[in-house]
């Protein structure tokens, strides 16, 4: 007997269709899996046979050959356990529902007691199945909510191999379709337990971070320990606009491939990733023999916070240059090349000097100018150019800390940010590569960031005096455009430009 079961395998945030062909013929008992299976796929035989025995399902006998087609790329992981088991059952049962199986994509890992365990990467697999013309998908029960995000697909959650067996026999106990509304699953999550109102003082920094959130700009905060840099950074996500349904699906795909989805099965709030400075290059940027997403991809559509930026390895920081410009990271290996989305807000922080005490309230800095310059020089000029706002965070006096009055909450700041983002959405309607001001190309900058004579003279003077690069010139204009959007005006005024210029305090003097 011969059976065909359709499945899928992930590659990056995409998936490739895989067909499991199972042949059971007479002859000496044997079991062979071909089609470039890895060790986990070859070991599926022991898991499947143990699951059959422990659930009372008859074991197939004879010469068994299983082909994973197409055979020109390697099949990895335990997600093929369930489709291989269904193929064995279908080939062993003369009355199996072949027509229903032909339109169903099957994925899942088997436990020895027959339970079906959740797997990673279900969302891109289901999206591929729909693209290939399939109308149903059989997934582990733990992945049902995630799979239901894809519209026009019947989701069949299975908790145990017995349910898959009942599906083929059309018997009682077969899985019932999961009813989930994708739009209902993607809702605006409540704000986190932190809020901008928790921060006392730092009004100038709060204003700058509001500008950064409104335009999707990268920001660097410089200040002594205890000034509030980390506290401010962790509250940026509370003033960002809610995820759209398209953004939620894209972000969920990445987290699904990375195996980081919660039981909720969908990412409904903007990610906030804060890796430690000891992270490896692969951990930050992604990698491995089968390239997995790194922190910069897991922060897609959200915030990547790098605390103590000069302490990160320079090689890892330099890799950030491509995704900061292009919104994606390309990982090349001998067997394949994978591109992961990486469109994020970079929020970084650092001390003003190696000891961190410069500008502190006690003023006990012992660093020499050469040591300070060497410390700041750990961050390359090209990377600094890609950071739009450079902010000085000074210590907060005691009287301000002890003040019990009300300060502005995240919700009110978020309303202004959403209004500014809506203006940008209308401005860039129909463009696929620009969704906010920070993503404008130079052509769009020239179109939407024109200045009057006073503004041009002001910017010319600053460029010549500070020796700024062409990239810094463009980023000043982008920030000025965002400030004008927050003010709800069409034209960039000199005061908007002046505010944008003051956010470039770390720019170096030209030669």
C-alpha positions in Angstrom: 0.0 0.0 0.0 1.1 3.5 -0.7 0.0 6.7 1.0 0.7 10.4 0.7 0.7 12.9 3.6 1.4 16.6 3.1 3.5 18.5 5.6 5.9 21.5 5.7 9.3 22.5 7.0 10.5 26.0 8.1 13.3 27.9 6.5 13.8 31.3 8.2 10.3 32.7 8.7 9.1 31.0 5.6 8.1 27.3 5.1 8.6 24.8 2.3 6.1 22.1 1.4 7.1 18.5 2.2 5.3 15.4 1.0 5.7 12.2 3.0 5.3 9.1 0.8 4.9 5.9 2.7 5.1 2.4 1.0 4.4 -0.8 2.9 5.1 -3.9 0.8 5.7 -7.6 1.4 9.2 -8.8 2.2 11.5 -8.9 5.1 10.5 -6.4 7.8 12.5 -3.2 7.5 12.1 0.5 8.0 13.9 3.1 6.0 13.5 6.9 5.8 15.0 8.6 2.8 15.0 12.2 1.5 17.9 13.8 3.6 16.5 13.2 7.1 18.5 14.4 10.1 19.0 12.4 13.3 15.7 13.6 14.9 13.7 12.5 11.8 15.4 9.1 11.7 14.7 8.6 15.4 11.0 9.2 14.8 10.6 5.4 14.2 11.2 4.6 17.9 8.8 7.4 19.0 6.1 6.4 16.6 6.3 2.6 17.4 6.2 3.3 21.1 3.3 5.6 20.7 1.4 3.0 18.7 2.1 0.3 21.3 1.1 2.5 24.3 -2.2 3.6 22.7 -3.3 0.2 21.4 -2.9 1.0 17.7 -1.9 -2.0 15.5 1.7 -1.8 14.3 2.2 -1.9 10.5 4.5 -4.8 9.3 6.5 -5.5 6.2 9.0 -3.6 4.2 8.4 0.1 5.0 10.0 2.9 3.0 9.3 6.5 3.8 10.4 9.2 1.4 10.4 12.9 2.3 10.0 14.9 -0.9 11.6 16.9 -2.3 14.8 15.2 -1.5 17.2 18.1 -2.3 17.1 19.8 1.1 17.6 18.5 4.6 14.6 17.7 6.8 15.2 18.6 10.4 13.4 18.3 13.7 10.6 16.2 15.3 7.7 18.0 13.6 7.6 15.1 11.1 6.6 12.5 13.7 2.8 13.0 13.3 2.8 13.2 9.5 5.0 10.0 9.3 2.7 8.2 11.8 -0.4 9.3 9.8 1.3 8.0 6.6 2.0 4.7 8.2 -1.6 4.4 9.4 -3.0 5.4 6.0 -0.8 2.9 4.1 -1.8 0.2 6.6 -5.5 0.9 6.6 -7.4 0.0 3.4 -10.4 2.2 4.4 -8.4 5.3 5.3 -9.8 8.7 4.4 -7.3 9.4 1.6 -9.3 12.3 0.1 -9.5 14.2 3.4 -5.8 13.5 4.1 -4.9 14.9 0.7 -6.2 18.4 1.5 -4.7 18.4 5.0 -1.3 19.6 6.1 0.0 17.6 9.1 2.7 18.6 11.6 3.5 17.6 15.2 5.9 15.8 17.5 4.9 12.5 19.3 5.6 11.5 22.8 6.1 7.9 23.8 2.6 7.7 25.4 1.0 8.9 22.1 0.5 12.6 23.1 1.2 15.2 20.4 3.5 17.9 21.6 3.6 21.5 20.4 6.2 22.5 17.9 7.8 25.7 16.7 7.1 27.4 13.4 3.5 26.4 13.0 2.3 29.8 11.7 4.6 29.9 8.6 3.8 26.2 7.9 0.0 26.9 7.9 0.6 30.0 5.7 2.5 27.8 3.2 -0.2 25.1 3.3 -2.8 27.7 2.4 -0.6 28.9 -0.5 -0.3 25.4 -1.7 -4.1 25.0 -2.0 -4.7 22.9 1.2 -7.9 23.7 3.1 -7.1 22.1 6.5 -4.2 21.6 8.9 -3.7 19.0 11.6 -1.6 20.5 14.4 -0.9 19.8 18.1 -3.6 21.2 20.4 -1.0 23.5 21.9 -0.6 25.2 18.5 -4.3 25.5 17.6 -4.6 29.2 18.5 -1.5 30.1 16.6 -2.7 28.1 13.5 -6.1 29.8 13.6 -4.5 33.2 12.8 -4.5 32.1 9.1 -7.9 32.7 7.7 -9.7 30.2 5.4 -8.0 27.2 7.0 -9.8 24.5 9.0 -7.7 23.8 12.1 -7.8 20.2 13.5 -6.1 20.1 16.9 -5.0 16.7 18.0 -3.9 15.9 21.6 -3.1 12.2 21.0 -2.3 9.9 18.1 -5.6 8.1 18.8 -7.4 11.2 17.5 -5.4 11.1 14.3 -6.3 7.4 14.0 -10.0 8.2 14.5 -9.7 10.9 11.8 -8.6 8.3 9.2 -11.3 5.8 10.3 -14.1 8.4 10.5 -14.8 7.1 14.0 -15.7 8.8 17.2 -12.9 10.7 18.9 -11.8 12.4 15.7 -10.5 16.0 16.2 -13.2 18.7 16.0 -12.3 22.0 14.2 -10.9 24.8 16.3 -13.0 27.9 16.1 -10.8 31.0 16.4 -11.2 34.5 15.1 -7.9 35.9 14.0 -9.1 39.5 14.5 -10.3 38.7 18.0 -6.9 37.2 18.9 -5.0 40.3 17.8 -6.2 42.8 20.3 -4.6 45.8 21.9 -2.9 44.4 25.0 -3.2 46.3 28.3 -0.3 48.5 29.1 2.5 47.0 31.1 2.8 47.4 34.8 5.4 50.2 34.2 4.4 53.7 33.1 6.0 57.0 32.2 4.4 58.5 35.3 6.7 56.5 37.4 9.7 58.6 36.2 10.3 61.8 38.2 12.0 64.7 36.4 13.8 64.0 33.1 11.2 66.1 31.2 13.7 66.8 28.3 14.5 63.1 28.0 10.8 62.1 28.1 10.2 64.6 25.3 13.0 63.2 23.2 11.8 59.6 23.7 8.3 60.7 22.6 9.8 62.0 19.4 11.7 58.7 19.0 8.5 56.7 19.4 6.5 59.0 17.1 8.9 58.5 14.2 10.4 55.1 15.0 13.9 56.7 15.5 16.9 55.1 17.2 18.1 56.8 20.4 21.1 56.8 22.6 21.0 57.9 26.3 24.2 59.0 28.0 24.4 59.5 31.8 25.9 58.3 35.1 24.6 55.2 36.8 21.3 55.7 38.6 20.2 58.6 36.4 17.2 56.6 35.1 18.4 55.4 31.6 17.1 51.8 32.0 13.9 52.9 33.7 13.1 55.3 30.8 14.0 52.7 28.2 11.7 50.0 29.7 8.8 52.4 29.4 9.2 53.2 25.7 7.1 50.2 24.7 4.2 51.7 26.7 4.0 54.8 24.4 4.3 53.0 21.1 1.2 52.5 18.9 -0.5 49.1 19.2 0.4 46.4 16.7 -1.7 46.2 13.6 -3.0 42.8 12.6 -0.3 42.5 9.8 2.5 43.4 12.2 1.2 41.0 14.8 1.2 38.1 12.3 4.7 39.0 11.1 6.0 39.3 14.7 4.3 36.0 15.7 6.0 34.2 12.8 9.4 35.2 14.1 8.6 34.2 17.7 7.0 31.0 16.5 10.2 30.0 14.6 12.2 30.9 17.6 10.0 28.8 19.9 9.1 31.7 22.1 5.3 31.9 21.8 3.3 31.7 25.0 0.1 29.7 25.4 -1.8 32.7 24.0 -0.3 31.7 20.6 0.0 35.2 19.2 2.2 38.3 19.9 -0.2 41.1 20.7 2.1 43.8 22.1 5.3 45.2 20.7 8.4 43.2 21.7 10.9 44.6 24.1 14.2 42.8 24.0 17.1 43.7 26.3 20.0 41.2 25.8 23.0 41.3 28.2 26.3 42.7 26.8 27.9 39.3 27.1 25.6 37.9 24.3 27.3 36.1 21.4 27.3 37.4 17.9 24.9 34.6 16.9 22.6 35.3 19.9 22.3 39.0 18.9 22.2 38.7 15.1 21.0 35.1 14.6 22.8 32.1 13.4 23.6 28.4 13.9 23.8 25.5 11.4 20.1 25.9 10.8 20.0 29.7 11.2 17.6 30.8 14.0 16.4 34.4 14.7 18.6 36.5 17.0 17.6 39.3 19.4 17.5 41.9 16.6 14.8 39.8 14.8 12.9 39.0 17.9 12.7 42.8 18.5 11.1 43.2 15.0 8.2 45.8 15.2 9.3 46.6 18.8 12.3 47.8 20.8 15.8 46.5 21.1 17.5 47.9 24.2 21.3 47.6 24.5 22.3 48.7 28.0 26.0 49.7 28.4 26.5 49.8 24.6 30.4 50.1 24.7 30.6 46.8 26.6 29.1 44.8 23.7 31.6 43.2 21.4 32.5 45.5 18.5 32.0 42.8 15.9 28.4 42.2 17.0 27.7 45.9 17.1 29.0 46.4 13.5 26.6 43.7 12.3 23.7 46.0 13.4 24.6 48.5 10.6 22.8 46.5 7.9 19.5 45.8 9.7 19.4 49.4 10.9 19.4 50.6 7.3 17.5 47.8 5.5 15.2 46.4 8.2 16.4 42.9 7.7 19.4 40.6 8.6 20.8 38.1 6.1 22.5 35.1 7.6 24.6 33.0 5.1 25.7 29.5 5.8 27.2 26.8 3.6 23.9 25.0 3.1 21.5 28.0 2.9 21.0 31.7 3.2 18.2 33.0 5.4 16.8 36.5 5.7 15.0 37.5 8.9 13.0 40.8 9.3 14.7 43.2 11.7 12.8 46.5 11.7 13.2 47.7 15.3 13.8 50.8 17.4 17.3 50.7 18.8 17.5 52.3 22.3 21.0 52.2 23.7 22.5 53.6 26.9 26.0 54.2 28.1 28.0 55.9 30.9 29.7 59.2 30.0 33.1 57.8 31.0 34.6 54.4 32.1 34.0 55.0 35.8 30.5 56.4 35.1 30.8 59.2 37.6 31.2 62.1 35.2 28.3 64.6 35.7 27.2 62.6 38.7 26.0 64.5 41.8 29.1 63.7 43.8 31.4 64.6 40.9 34.2 62.0 41.8 35.2 61.1 38.2 38.8 60.1 38.0 38.9 59.4 34.2 41.4 61.3 32.0 40.2 62.9 28.7 42.1 60.2 26.8 40.3 57.4 28.7 36.9 59.0 28.0 37.7 59.4 24.3 38.9 55.8 24.1 35.7 54.6 25.9 33.4 56.5 23.6 35.5 55.4 20.6 34.4 51.8 21.2 31.3 52.8 19.2 32.2 53.3 15.6 31.3 56.5 13.8 29.1 54.7 11.2 27.1 53.1 13.9 26.7 56.4 15.8 25.5 58.0 12.5 22.7 55.5 12.5 21.4 56.6 15.9 19.1 59.6 15.4 18.9 61.0 18.9 21.7 61.4 21.3 20.4 62.3 24.8 22.1 63.4 27.9 20.5 62.0 31.0 21.6 63.9 34.2 20.9 62.8 37.8 17.6 63.9 39.3 17.8 66.1 42.4 16.3 64.8 45.6 13.5 67.4 45.7 12.3 66.3 42.3 12.5 62.6 43.3 10.5 63.3 46.5 7.8 65.3 44.7 4.4 63.6 45.1 2.6 65.5 42.3 1.1 63.8 39.3 3.3 63.4 36.2 2.1 62.6 32.7 1.1 59.0 32.1 2.0 56.8 29.2 -1.5 56.8 27.9 -1.6 60.5 27.1 1.8 60.4 25.5 0.7 57.4 23.5 -2.2 59.3 22.1 0.1 62.0 20.6 2.4 59.3 19.2 -0.5 57.5 17.6 -1.7 60.8 16.0 1.8 61.4 14.6 2.1 57.9 13.3 -1.3 58.2 11.6 -0.1 61.3 9.7 2.9 59.3 8.6 0.7 56.4 7.5 -1.2 58.6 5.3 2.0 60.2 3.9 3.5 56.9 3.0 0.3 55.2 1.8 1.1 52.7 -1.0 4.8 52.5 -0.1 6.1 49.1 1.1 9.5 50.2 2.5 8.4 53.2 4.5 5.9 53.1 7.4 7.3 55.9 9.6 9.7 58.8 9.2 12.8 56.9 10.3 12.4 54.6 7.3 12.4 57.3 4.7 14.9 57.1 1.9 16.8 60.2 0.8 14.3 60.6 -2.1 11.4 60.7 0.4 13.5 63.0 2.6 13.9 65.5 -0.2 10.2 65.2 -1.0 8.7 65.6 2.6 11.4 67.4 4.5 11.9 70.7 2.6 13.1 73.7 4.6 12.6 77.4 4.3 15.6 79.8 3.8 16.0 80.3 7.6 16.0 76.5 8.2 18.5 75.8 5.3 20.9 78.4 6.7 20.7 77.0 10.2 21.3 73.5 9.0 24.2 74.6 6.8 25.9 76.3 9.7 25.5 73.2 12.0 26.7 70.8 9.3 29.9 72.9 8.7 30.6 73.5 12.3 30.1 69.9 13.5 31.5 68.3 10.4 28.4 66.0 10.2 28.1 63.2 7.6 25.5 63.0 4.9 23.7 60.3 6.8 23.5 62.5 9.9 22.2 65.3 7.7 19.4 63.1 6.6 18.6 61.9 10.0 18.3 65.4 11.4 15.7 66.2 8.7 13.8 63.0 9.6 13.7 63.9 13.3 12.6 67.4 12.4 9.8 66.0 10.2 8.6 63.9 13.2 8.7 66.9 15.5 6.5 68.8 13.0 4.1 65.8 12.9 3.8 65.9 16.7 2.9 69.6 16.3 0.4 68.7 13.6 1.9 71.1 11.0 2.8 70.5 7.4 6.0 72.5 7.1 9.2 72.0 9.1 9.8 75.2 10.9 13.1 76.5 12.3 12.2 75.6 15.8 11.5 72.0 14.8 14.9 71.9 13.1 16.6 73.4 16.1 15.1 70.8 18.4 16.3 68.0 16.1 19.8 69.4 16.0 20.1 69.5 19.8 19.6 65.7 19.8 23.0 65.2 18.1 25.2 65.9 21.2 27.6 63.0 20.5 28.5 63.9 16.9 32.3 64.2 16.6 34.2 67.2 15.3 35.2 66.8 11.7 38.8 66.7 10.6 
